[in-house]
C-alpha cells in the first residue's frame, strides 16, 4: 500500500472532510467509510482516497414542503 498516494491516515482524511477524528470514526463504525489496516504499522488505519472523495461529494437531499 502506498501511504502517500492512494491511502490517507484517519487524521488526514478527517481534515480533508472538515470533520473531527471522532466523527470520522463514527462514520467508519456506521459503515459509511471503509477502513484498511496499514501493512507497515498494524495499529494504523487508512482510508482509500477515492472512497473519501466519493463520500465527500454533495448528496441530493429531499426537502419537505413547509406547511402553510
C-alpha positions, 0 to 999 in steps of 0.5 A: 500500500502506498501511504502517500498516494492512494491511502490517507491516515484517519487524521488526514482524511478527517481534515480533508472532510472538515470533520473531527477524528471522532466523527470520522470514526463514527462514520467508519463504525456506521459503515459509511467509510471503509477502513484498511489496516496499514501493512507497515504499522498494524495499529494504523488505519487508512482510508482509500482516497477515492472512497473519501472523495466519493463520500465527500461529494454533495448528496441530493437531499429531499426537502419537505414542503413547509406547511402553510 
